[in-house]
């Protein structure tokens, strides 16, 4: 048997330990390859650019950034995993050195094993990527709403790019981990597993500091969002505090909490609690760094996917802008051209046999305050299209129609709006009228960001007739089309015609179907990016757990074998293993959920959109995967441990 065969058989012999490491590496290669296939697809950018330049730019940048993320985190993951694997093999290396292997040969052996696993992961990842390329292209075309689809092609550029990048990555990891396991005496390596472990200790001050840092980080995030203190240093400081606090939470507070539980004699000597709490303290201390990384990776995955789902949710478009077509004309001249354009829209809808209703209203905006003002009659006509109203006002009353911002965040400035109305009436020449607020409506009548003042027609006439230089006159026509989903092609045609008509430039046309289609594409891009990256991170976390469990499997077999001789039953072993594995699998998950939940609450405030459904969906899916993974590992691990218990 030559040296290369020895390295190969070493890897094959430890295939169970290397399994999760290899699979997660192959999956990251596959994700990187899929992003490269989409990035260099000859049809993707052309179709996206034709419908939205924003979508095309976001797709290009998003796919590139995702590749960078996967590459960097893969490097960190592989560096940690390779180093941990080698540390777990110190006894093996010690025996080999005693038998005559030189330190240079040991380093050559570890280098060959790492590269062997890396090349196998690259080949498997690219192979799986090619196998699922057609499926991913079909799914991407559906998510991005590409009418012409994405044809299959042989992505040679993506293959060479992926193979080259990850070959360099595995080479760098193999070189950086060469010195792991190098000590002065081989005897130290052989005795590594037999060294008694010191009792886990924790500082009460660092334990309290962990909670204080996390609470401070959460508090700074809430100040950043709710107090509108948009300082980048504040957000960065909050993240640093939460990260450091999470590290101390696992390395100090968790150990301190377990020691506190062990001091309660009644609890400690009940059933198998003595073994559970004692062994758990050692496991938590030994795996604290791993728990910290898993919790951080999960928090990033949950938050990233949630943010992308919220930003790109296409349903927000219909809720915010419910009208099929909106035509705005700024100014009060050239009404004949305005009527001609409205007639063109009406004729297009009639020719397409699409039923529609419309309402036109006049609106004025004060130049100094930017407050929009409309008359009651035209506002009621528009409200009737949406099934709201009618609203009634007295001669000296006004109504505030909430804009998108107020409706979403629930923050109202009624006194300020009333003050602006009185100022406008004073400028209109009727400062003696004592205006009072009739109320506020949150009905979605006018899809504008700011609040709108609704005043009686007589007051509106006075305001509109005031100094023209201080006010901007705008006429807006809203179209309601029950079958607006069928208007995409028509809307594109009208947009092209109206934008090329040079009769007047002081107008604007928008269509719900175009905005909805664009947002669906943006949502598809963000979904493709976030879900794949999130799943890659999640597989890294699962691999960490798998490795840490099987790295100690031989020690656990000896421990449970000895305890079994003292009377531990198979049922008690099952309960003991279930408790220990539950902590390993679900403690980092819960911390990740807590961190991401704070992020979701603040994202909801920033985006003015509820994150409840998205967050529950994300937590539910990942929890289901985690539970299935837990049950599988528990079944395999418990079967092996029970074979050692008489």
C-alpha positions as CSV (number, residue, x, y, z in Angstrom):
1,X,0.0,0.0,0.0
2,X,1.5,3.3,-1.1
3,X,1.1,6.7,0.6
4,X,-1.8,7.8,-1.6
5,X,-3.7,4.6,-1.0
6,X,-3.1,5.1,2.8
7,X,-4.6,8.6,2.6
8,X,-7.6,7.4,0.5
9,X,-8.3,4.5,2.9
10,X,-8.1,6.9,5.9
11,X,-10.8,9.0,4.4
12,X,-13.0,6.0,3.5
13,X,-12.6,4.4,6.9
14,X,-13.8,7.7,8.6
15,X,-16.6,8.2,6.1
16,X,-19.2,8.5,8.9
17,X,-17.4,11.3,10.6
18,X,-16.6,13.1,7.4
19,X,-20.2,12.6,5.9
20,X,-21.7,15.9,7.0
21,X,-18.6,17.8,6.3
22,X,-18.4,16.4,2.8
23,X,-22.2,16.9,2.0
24,X,-22.3,20.5,3.2
25,X,-19.1,21.3,1.2
26,X,-20.7,19.7,-1.9
27,X,-23.9,21.6,-1.3
28,X,-22.1,24.9,-1.1
29,X,-20.3,24.1,-4.3
30,X,-23.6,23.3,-5.9
31,X,-25.2,26.5,-4.8
32,X,-22.2,28.5,-6.0
33,X,-22.4,26.7,-9.4
34,X,-26.2,27.4,-9.7
35,X,-25.6,31.1,-9.1
36,X,-22.9,31.1,-11.8
37,X,-25.2,29.3,-14.2
38,X,-27.9,32.0,-13.7
39,X,-25.4,34.9,-13.7
40,X,-24.0,33.9,-17.1
41,X,-27.2,32.6,-18.7
42,X,-27.5,34.3,-22.2
43,X,-31.2,34.8,-21.9
44,X,-31.7,36.0,-18.3
45,X,-30.3,39.5,-18.4
46,X,-31.9,40.3,-21.7
47,X,-35.4,39.4,-20.6
48,X,-35.0,41.2,-17.3
49,X,-33.6,44.3,-18.8
50,X,-36.5,44.5,-21.3
51,X,-39.0,44.6,-18.4
52,X,-37.1,46.4,-15.7
53,X,-33.6,47.8,-15.6
54,X,-33.8,47.7,-11.8
55,X,-34.5,43.9,-11.8
56,X,-31.6,43.3,-14.2
57,X,-29.2,45.2,-12.1
58,X,-30.4,43.6,-8.9
59,X,-30.1,40.1,-10.4
60,X,-26.5,40.7,-11.5
61,X,-25.4,42.3,-8.3
62,X,-27.4,39.9,-6.1
63,X,-26.0,36.8,-7.8
64,X,-22.4,38.1,-7.5
65,X,-22.8,39.1,-3.9
66,X,-24.3,35.7,-3.1
67,X,-21.4,33.9,-4.6
68,X,-19.0,36.0,-2.5
69,X,-21.0,35.2,0.6
70,X,-21.0,31.5,-0.1
71,X,-17.2,31.5,-0.9
72,X,-16.2,33.5,2.2
73,X,-18.4,31.5,4.6
74,X,-17.4,28.2,3.0
75,X,-13.7,29.1,3.6
76,X,-14.4,29.9,7.3
77,X,-16.5,26.8,7.7
78,X,-14.0,24.5,6.0
79,X,-11.1,26.1,8.0
80,X,-12.9,25.4,11.3
81,X,-14.1,22.0,10.3
82,X,-10.7,20.8,9.0
83,X,-8.9,22.1,12.1
84,X,-11.5,20.4,14.4
85,X,-11.2,17.1,12.5
86,X,-7.4,17.1,12.9
87,X,-7.6,18.0,16.6
88,X,-9.9,15.1,17.2
89,X,-7.3,12.8,15.6
90,X,-4.3,13.7,17.8
91,X,-4.2,10.2,19.3
92,X,-4.1,8.6,15.8
93,X,-1.3,11.0,14.8
94,X,0.6,10.1,17.9
95,X,0.5,6.4,17.2
96,X,1.6,7.0,13.6
97,X,4.6,9.1,14.8
98,X,5.6,6.4,17.3
99,X,5.5,3.8,14.5
100,X,8.0,5.9,12.5
101,X,6.0,8.5,10.5
102,X,7.9,11.8,10.3
103,X,6.3,15.1,10.9
104,X,6.7,16.0,7.3
105,X,4.8,12.8,6.3
106,X,2.1,13.6,8.8
107,X,1.6,17.0,7.2
108,X,1.7,15.4,3.7
109,X,-1.0,12.9,4.9
110,X,-3.4,15.6,6.2
111,X,-2.8,17.7,3.1
112,X,-3.7,14.7,0.8
113,X,-6.8,13.9,2.8
114,X,-8.1,17.5,2.8
115,X,-7.5,17.8,-1.0
116,X,-9.1,14.4,-1.6
117,X,-12.3,15.4,0.2
118,X,-12.2,18.8,-1.5
119,X,-11.9,17.5,-5.0
120,X,-14.6,14.9,-4.4
121,X,-16.9,17.7,-3.0
122,X,-16.2,19.9,-6.1
123,X,-16.9,17.0,-8.5
124,X,-20.1,16.1,-6.6
125,X,-21.3,19.7,-6.2
126,X,-20.8,20.5,-9.9
127,X,-22.3,17.1,-10.9
128,X,-25.4,17.7,-8.8
129,X,-25.6,21.3,-10.1
130,X,-25.6,20.0,-13.7
131,X,-28.2,17.4,-12.8
132,X,-30.6,20.1,-11.3
133,X,-29.7,22.9,-13.7
134,X,-32.8,22.4,-15.9
135,X,-35.0,22.2,-12.8
136,X,-33.5,25.4,-11.4
137,X,-33.9,27.2,-14.8
138,X,-37.6,26.2,-14.9
139,X,-38.1,27.4,-11.3
140,X,-36.2,30.6,-11.9
141,X,-38.2,31.4,-15.1
142,X,-41.4,30.9,-13.1
143,X,-40.3,33.0,-10.2
144,X,-39.0,35.8,-12.4
145,X,-42.1,35.7,-14.6
146,X,-40.1,35.4,-17.8
147,X,-42.5,34.9,-20.7
148,X,-39.9,33.2,-23.0
149,X,-38.5,31.0,-20.2
150,X,-34.8,30.0,-19.8
151,X,-33.4,27.5,-22.2
152,X,-30.9,24.9,-21.1
153,X,-27.3,25.4,-22.1
154,X,-24.0,23.9,-21.2
155,X,-22.5,26.3,-18.7
156,X,-18.8,25.7,-19.3
157,X,-17.9,29.2,-17.9
158,X,-19.7,28.3,-14.7
159,X,-18.0,24.9,-14.4
160,X,-14.5,26.3,-14.8
161,X,-15.3,29.2,-12.5
162,X,-16.7,27.0,-9.7
163,X,-13.9,24.4,-10.0
164,X,-11.2,27.0,-10.0
165,X,-12.5,29.0,-7.1
166,X,-13.1,26.0,-4.8
167,X,-9.9,24.3,-5.8
168,X,-8.1,27.4,-4.5
169,X,-10.3,27.4,-1.4
170,X,-9.5,23.8,-0.5
171,X,-5.9,24.3,-1.3
172,X,-5.7,27.3,1.1
173,X,-7.5,25.4,3.8
174,X,-5.2,22.4,3.5
175,X,-2.1,24.6,3.8
176,X,-3.4,26.6,6.7
177,X,-4.3,23.5,8.7
178,X,-1.0,21.7,8.2
179,X,0.4,22.6,11.6
180,X,-2.6,21.5,13.6
181,X,-1.7,18.5,15.8
182,X,2.0,19.4,15.9
183,X,3.5,19.0,19.4
184,X,6.9,18.3,20.8
185,X,6.2,14.7,21.9
186,X,4.1,12.0,20.2
187,X,3.3,10.7,23.7
188,X,1.3,13.9,24.3
189,X,-0.8,13.1,21.3
190,X,-1.5,9.5,22.3
191,X,-2.5,10.6,25.8
192,X,-4.7,13.5,24.5
193,X,-8.0,11.5,24.9
194,X,-7.1,10.2,28.4
195,X,-6.3,13.6,29.9
196,X,-8.8,14.4,32.7
197,X,-11.0,17.3,31.8
198,X,-11.0,20.2,34.3
199,X,-14.4,21.0,35.9
200,X,-16.3,23.6,33.9
201,X,-16.1,27.0,35.5
202,X,-17.7,30.3,34.7
203,X,-17.5,33.9,35.9
204,X,-20.6,35.4,37.3
205,X,-19.6,38.8,36.1
206,X,-19.1,37.6,32.5
207,X,-22.3,35.7,32.7
208,X,-24.2,38.9,33.7
209,X,-22.2,40.8,31.1
210,X,-23.5,38.5,28.4
211,X,-27.1,39.4,29.3
212,X,-26.3,43.1,29.5
213,X,-24.6,43.1,26.2
214,X,-27.5,41.4,24.4
215,X,-30.0,43.6,26.1
216,X,-27.9,46.7,25.2
217,X,-27.6,45.5,21.6
218,X,-31.4,45.0,21.3
219,X,-32.0,48.4,22.9
220,X,-29.7,50.2,20.4
221,X,-31.5,48.5,17.5
222,X,-34.9,49.7,18.8
223,X,-33.5,53.3,19.3
224,X,-32.1,53.1,15.7
225,X,-35.5,52.3,14.3
226,X,-38.2,53.8,16.6
227,X,-36.3,57.0,17.5
228,X,-35.1,57.3,13.9
229,X,-31.5,57.7,15.1
230,X,-30.2,56.5,11.7
231,X,-26.5,56.4,12.6
232,X,-24.4,53.6,11.1
233,X,-22.1,53.5,14.1
234,X,-25.1,52.8,16.4
235,X,-26.2,49.9,14.3
236,X,-22.7,48.5,14.0
237,X,-22.2,48.9,17.8
238,X,-25.5,47.0,18.4
239,X,-24.4,44.1,16.2
240,X,-21.0,43.9,18.0
241,X,-22.7,43.9,21.4
242,X,-25.1,41.1,20.4
243,X,-22.3,39.0,18.9
244,X,-20.0,39.4,21.9
245,X,-23.0,38.8,24.3
246,X,-24.0,35.7,22.4
247,X,-20.4,34.3,22.7
248,X,-20.4,34.9,26.5
249,X,-23.9,33.5,26.7
250,X,-22.6,30.1,25.6
251,X,-19.1,30.2,27.1
252,X,-20.0,31.7,30.5
253,X,-23.7,32.1,31.3
254,X,-24.8,28.6,30.1
255,X,-22.1,27.0,32.2
256,X,-23.0,29.2,35.2
257,X,-26.7,28.4,34.9
258,X,-26.0,24.6,34.8
259,X,-23.8,24.9,37.9
260,X,-26.6,26.8,39.6
261,X,-29.0,23.9,38.8
262,X,-26.5,21.4,40.1
263,X,-26.5,23.2,43.5
264,X,-30.1,22.3,44.0
265,X,-29.8,18.9,45.7
266,X,-33.5,18.0,45.3
267,X,-33.3,18.5,41.5
268,X,-29.9,17.0,41.1
269,X,-30.6,13.6,42.6
270,X,-33.9,13.1,40.9
271,X,-33.9,10.3,38.3
272,X,-31.0,10.7,35.9
273,X,-30.6,14.4,36.5
274,X,-27.1,13.9,38.1
275,X,-25.7,12.4,34.9
276,X,-27.7,14.8,32.6
277,X,-26.6,18.0,34.3
278,X,-23.0,16.9,34.9
279,X,-22.4,15.7,31.4
280,X,-24.3,18.6,29.9
281,X,-22.0,21.1,31.7
282,X,-18.9,19.5,30.0
283,X,-20.6,19.3,26.6
284,X,-21.8,22.9,26.7
285,X,-18.3,24.1,27.7
286,X,-16.5,22.0,25.0
287,X,-19.0,23.0,22.3
288,X,-19.5,26.7,23.3
289,X,-17.7,28.0,20.2
290,X,-19.7,25.7,18.0
291,X,-23.0,26.7,19.6
292,X,-22.0,30.4,19.1
293,X,-21.3,29.9,15.4
294,X,-24.5,27.9,14.8
295,X,-26.7,30.4,16.6
296,X,-25.0,33.3,14.7
297,X,-25.4,31.5,11.3
298,X,-29.0,30.7,12.0
299,X,-29.8,34.3,13.0
300,X,-28.2,35.6,9.8
301,X,-30.1,33.0,7.7
302,X,-33.5,33.7,9.3
303,X,-33.1,37.5,9.1
304,X,-31.7,37.5,5.5
305,X,-34.6,35.4,4.2
306,X,-37.2,37.4,6.1
307,X,-35.8,40.7,4.9
308,X,-35.8,39.5,1.2
309,X,-39.4,38.2,1.5
310,X,-40.6,41.4,3.1
311,X,-38.9,43.8,0.6
312,X,-40.0,41.9,-2.5
313,X,-43.5,40.9,-1.5
314,X,-45.7,41.6,-4.6
315,X,-48.9,41.7,-2.6
316,X,-47.8,45.0,-1.0
317,X,-48.2,46.6,-4.5
318,X,-51.9,45.8,-4.8
319,X,-52.6,46.8,-1.2
320,X,-50.8,50.2,-1.6
321,X,-51.8,51.1,-5.1
322,X,-55.2,49.5,-5.8
323,X,-56.0,51.3,-9.1
324,X,-55.3,49.6,-12.4
325,X,-54.2,52.8,-14.1
326,X,-53.3,56.2,-12.7
327,X,-52.9,59.3,-14.9
328,X,-51.6,62.5,-13.5
329,X,-51.5,65.9,-15.2
330,X,-49.5,68.7,-13.5
331,X,-50.6,72.2,-14.2
332,X,-53.9,73.7,-15.4
333,X,-53.1,74.4,-19.0
334,X,-53.5,72.2,-22.2
335,X,-56.6,70.4,-20.9
336,X,-57.4,69.4,-24.4
337,X,-54.3,67.3,-24.6
338,X,-55.1,65.8,-21.3
339,X,-58.6,64.8,-22.4
340,X,-57.1,63.3,-25.6
341,X,-54.8,61.1,-23.6
342,X,-57.6,60.0,-21.3
343,X,-59.7,59.1,-24.3
344,X,-56.8,57.0,-25.6
345,X,-56.8,55.0,-22.4
346,X,-60.6,54.6,-22.4
347,X,-60.5,53.4,-26.1
348,X,-57.7,50.9,-25.3
349,X,-59.7,49.4,-22.4
350,X,-62.9,49.3,-24.5
351,X,-61.1,47.6,-27.4
352,X,-59.7,45.0,-25.0
353,X,-63.2,44.3,-23.7
354,X,-62.2,45.1,-20.2
355,X,-64.8,46.7,-17.9
356,X,-63.7,49.7,-16.1
357,X,-64.8,52.7,-14.0
358,X,-62.9,55.9,-13.4
359,X,-62.9,59.0,-11.3
360,X,-61.1,62.3,-11.7
361,X,-60.2,64.7,-8.9
362,X,-58.4,68.0,-8.7
363,X,-55.7,68.4,-6.1
364,X,-53.6,71.3,-5.0
365,X,-50.3,71.2,-3.1
366,X,-48.8,74.0,-1.1
367,X,-45.3,74.8,-2.2
368,X,-43.9,75.5,1.3
369,X,-45.5,72.6,3.2
370,X,-46.2,70.0,0.6
371,X,-49.7,69.3,2.0
372,X,-52.1,67.9,-0.6
373,X,-55.7,69.3,-0.6
374,X,-58.7,67.9,-2.4
375,X,-62.4,68.8,-2.5
376,X,-65.1,66.7,-0.8
377,X,-67.2,65.9,-3.9
378,X,-64.3,64.6,-6.0
379,X,-62.9,62.7,-3.0
380,X,-66.3,61.0,-2.5
381,X,-66.5,60.0,-6.2
382,X,-63.2,58.3,-5.9
383,X,-64.1,56.7,-2.5
384,X,-67.2,55.3,-4.1
385,X,-65.0,53.4,-6.6
386,X,-63.4,51.6,-3.7
387,X,-66.6,51.0,-1.8
388,X,-65.9,53.6,0.9
389,X,-67.9,56.7,2.0
390,X,-69.6,58.9,1.4
391,X,-68.1,61.4,3.8
392,X,-69.9,64.6,5.0
393,X,-68.4,67.8,6.2
394,X,-69.7,71.1,7.6
395,X,-68.8,74.5,6.2
396,X,-65.9,74.9,8.6
397,X,-64.8,71.3,8.9
398,X,-62.1,69.2,7.3
399,X,-61.2,65.6,7.0
400,X,-57.7,64.0,7.0
401,X,-57.3,61.1,4.7
402,X,-54.4,59.0,5.9
403,X,-51.5,58.4,3.5
404,X,-49.5,55.2,3.1
405,X,-47.0,56.2,5.8
406,X,-49.7,57.0,8.4
407,X,-51.8,53.9,7.6
408,X,-48.8,51.6,8.0
409,X,-47.0,53.0,11.1
410,X,-50.0,54.4,12.9
411,X,-48.3,57.7,13.6
412,X,-50.6,60.7,13.1
413,X,-50.0,64.5,13.1
414,X,-53.5,65.9,13.3
415,X,-52.6,69.2,15.0
416,X,-49.9,69.9,12.4
417,X,-52.2,69.1,9.5
418,X,-54.9,71.4,11.0
419,X,-52.4,74.2,11.4
420,X,-51.4,73.8,7.7
421,X,-55.0,74.0,6.7
422,X,-55.6,77.2,8.6
423,X,-52.5,78.7,7.0
424,X,-53.8,77.8,3.5
425,X,-57.2,79.4,4.3
426,X,-55.4,82.6,5.5
427,X,-53.5,82.8,2.2
428,X,-56.7,82.2,0.3
429,X,-58.1,85.4,1.9
430,X,-60.4,83.8,4.5
431,X,-58.3,83.8,7.7
432,X,-61.4,84.5,9.8
433,X,-62.9,80.9,9.3
434,X,-62.2,78.8,12.4
435,X,-61.5,75.4,10.9
436,X,-62.0,72.3,13.1
437,X,-61.1,68.7,12.5
438,X,-64.1,66.4,11.7
439,X,-62.0,63.3,11.9
440,X,-59.5,61.0,10.1
441,X,-60.2,58.1,7.7
442,X,-57.8,55.2,7.2
443,X,-59.7,54.0,4.2
444,X,-57.4,53.3,1.3
445,X,-58.9,55.9,-1.1
446,X,-55.9,57.8,-2.3
447,X,-52.6,55.9,-2.8
448,X,-50.2,58.7,-1.9
449,X,-47.5,58.6,0.8
450,X,-48.5,61.7,2.8
451,X,-51.8,62.6,4.5
452,X,-54.4,64.5,2.4
453,X,-56.6,67.3,3.6
454,X,-60.2,66.9,2.4
455,X,-62.1,70.2,2.6
456,X,-65.6,71.4,1.5
457,X,-65.9,72.4,-2.2
458,X,-66.3,76.1,-1.3
459,X,-63.1,76.1,0.7
460,X,-61.2,74.1,-2.0
461,X,-62.3,76.7,-4.6
462,X,-60.9,79.5,-2.4
463,X,-57.6,77.6,-1.9
464,X,-57.3,76.7,-5.6
465,X,-57.9,80.3,-6.6
466,X,-55.2,81.6,-4.3
467,X,-51.7,82.7,-5.4
468,X,-50.8,80.4,-8.2
469,X,-47.1,80.7,-7.5
470,X,-47.4,79.1,-4.1
471,X,-49.6,76.2,-5.2
472,X,-49.2,73.3,-7.6
473,X,-52.4,72.2,-9.4
474,X,-52.7,68.5,-10.3
475,X,-55.5,66.5,-11.8
476,X,-55.5,62.8,-11.2
477,X,-57.6,60.2,-12.9
478,X,-57.9,56.8,-11.4
479,X,-59.1,53.7,-13.2
480,X,-60.6,50.6,-11.5
481,X,-60.4,47.5,-13.7
482,X,-61.7,44.3,-12.0
483,X,-59.6,42.1,-14.3
484,X,-56.4,44.2,-13.9
485,X,-54.2,41.1,-14.1
486,X,-55.0,40.9,-17.9
487,X,-53.8,44.5,-18.5
488,X,-50.0,43.9,-18.6
489,X,-49.5,44.0,-22.3
490,X,-52.1,46.8,-22.7
491,X,-50.4,48.8,-19.9
492,X,-47.0,48.4,-21.6
493,X,-48.4,49.6,-24.9
494,X,-50.0,52.6,-23.3
495,X,-46.9,53.4,-21.4
496,X,-44.8,53.3,-24.6
497,X,-47.3,55.5,-26.4
498,X,-47.8,58.1,-23.7
499,X,-44.1,58.4,-23.0
500,X,-43.2,59.0,-26.6
501,X,-46.0,61.6,-27.1
502,X,-44.2,65.0,-27.0
503,X,-47.4,67.1,-26.8
504,X,-46.8,67.7,-23.2
505,X,-44.2,66.5,-20.6
506,X,-46.1,67.5,-17.4
507,X,-47.9,64.3,-16.9
508,X,-47.3,60.7,-15.6
509,X,-48.9,57.3,-16.3
510,X,-48.6,54.3,-14.0
511,X,-50.2,50.8,-14.1
512,X,-50.7,48.3,-11.4
513,X,-50.0,45.4,-13.7
514,X,-46.6,46.7,-14.6
515,X,-45.7,47.5,-11.0
516,X,-47.0,44.1,-9.8
517,X,-45.0,42.3,-12.5
518,X,-41.8,44.3,-11.6
519,X,-42.3,43.5,-7.9
520,X,-42.9,39.8,-8.7
521,X,-39.6,39.8,-10.6
522,X,-37.8,41.5,-7.7
523,X,-39.3,39.1,-5.3
524,X,-38.2,36.2,-7.4
525,X,-34.7,37.4,-7.5
526,X,-34.5,38.0,-3.8
527,X,-36.1,34.6,-3.1
528,X,-33.6,32.8,-5.3
529,X,-30.7,34.6,-3.6
530,X,-31.9,34.4,0.0
531,X,-33.2,30.9,0.1
532,X,-30.2,29.2,-1.4
533,X,-27.8,31.2,0.7
534,X,-29.9,30.6,3.8
535,X,-30.0,26.8,3.2
536,X,-26.2,26.7,2.6
537,X,-25.7,28.4,6.0
538,X,-28.2,26.0,7.6
539,X,-26.3,23.0,6.3
540,X,-23.1,24.5,7.7
541,X,-24.8,24.7,11.1
542,X,-26.1,21.1,10.8
543,X,-22.6,19.9,9.8
544,X,-21.1,21.6,12.9
545,X,-23.6,19.7,15.1
546,X,-23.0,16.4,13.4
547,X,-19.2,16.6,13.6
548,X,-19.2,17.6,17.3
549,X,-21.4,14.7,18.1
550,X,-19.4,12.1,16.2
551,X,-16.0,13.5,17.2
552,X,-16.8,12.4,20.8
553,X,-18.6,9.1,19.9
554,X,-15.8,6.8,21.0
555,X,-15.5,8.6,24.4
556,X,-19.3,8.4,24.8
557,X,-19.3,4.7,24.0
558,X,-16.8,4.0,26.8
559,X,-18.7,6.3,29.2
560,X,-22.1,4.8,28.6
561,X,-20.6,1.3,28.6
562,X,-19.2,1.8,32.1
563,X,-22.4,3.4,33.4
564,X,-24.4,0.6,31.8
565,X,-22.5,-1.9,34.0
566,X,-23.5,0.2,37.1
567,X,-27.2,-0.3,36.2
568,X,-28.2,2.3,33.6
569,X,-31.2,0.8,31.7
570,X,-31.8,1.2,27.9
571,X,-34.8,3.4,28.6
572,X,-32.8,5.7,30.9
573,X,-30.1,5.9,28.3
574,X,-32.7,7.0,25.7
575,X,-33.9,9.8,28.0
576,X,-30.4,10.9,28.8
577,X,-29.3,11.0,25.1
578,X,-32.5,12.8,24.1
579,X,-32.0,15.5,26.7
580,X,-28.3,16.0,25.7
581,X,-29.0,16.1,22.0
582,X,-32.0,18.4,22.5
583,X,-29.7,21.0,24.0
584,X,-27.1,20.6,21.2
585,X,-29.7,20.9,18.4
586,X,-32.3,23.4,19.8
587,X,-30.4,25.8,22.2
588,X,-28.6,27.5,19.3
589,X,-31.8,27.4,17.2
590,X,-33.7,29.2,20.0
591,X,-31.0,31.9,20.3
592,X,-31.0,32.4,16.6
593,X,-34.8,32.7,16.7
594,X,-34.6,35.3,19.4
595,X,-32.0,37.4,17.6
596,X,-33.9,37.3,14.3
597,X,-37.2,38.0,16.0
598,X,-35.8,41.3,17.2
599,X,-34.6,42.0,13.6
600,X,-38.1,41.2,12.3
601,X,-39.8,43.5,14.7
602,X,-37.6,46.4,13.6
603,X,-37.8,45.5,9.9
604,X,-41.6,45.6,10.2
605,X,-41.3,49.2,11.5
606,X,-38.8,50.3,8.8
607,X,-40.7,48.7,5.9
608,X,-44.1,49.5,7.3
609,X,-45.1,45.9,6.6
610,X,-46.1,43.1,9.0
611,X,-43.4,40.4,9.3
612,X,-45.5,38.0,11.3
613,X,-46.5,35.6,8.5
614,X,-43.1,35.6,6.9
615,X,-41.3,35.0,10.2
616,X,-43.7,32.2,11.2
617,X,-43.2,30.6,7.8
618,X,-39.4,30.7,8.1
619,X,-39.4,29.4,11.7
620,X,-41.8,26.7,10.9
621,X,-39.9,25.4,7.8
622,X,-36.5,25.4,9.5
623,X,-37.9,24.0,12.7
624,X,-39.4,21.1,10.8
625,X,-36.1,20.4,9.1
626,X,-34.2,20.7,12.4
627,X,-36.7,18.3,14.1
628,X,-36.3,15.7,11.3
629,X,-32.5,16.1,11.4
630,X,-32.6,15.7,15.2
631,X,-34.8,12.5,15.0
632,X,-32.5,11.0,12.4
633,X,-29.3,11.7,14.3
634,X,-30.9,10.6,17.6
635,X,-31.9,7.3,16.0
636,X,-28.5,6.5,14.6
637,X,-26.6,7.7,17.7
638,X,-28.8,6.0,20.2
639,X,-28.6,2.7,18.3
640,X,-24.8,2.8,18.6
641,X,-24.8,3.7,22.3
642,X,-27.4,1.0,23.2
643,X,-25.1,-1.6,21.7
644,X,-22.6,-0.7,24.5
645,X,-25.2,-0.9,27.3
646,X,-25.9,-4.4,28.6
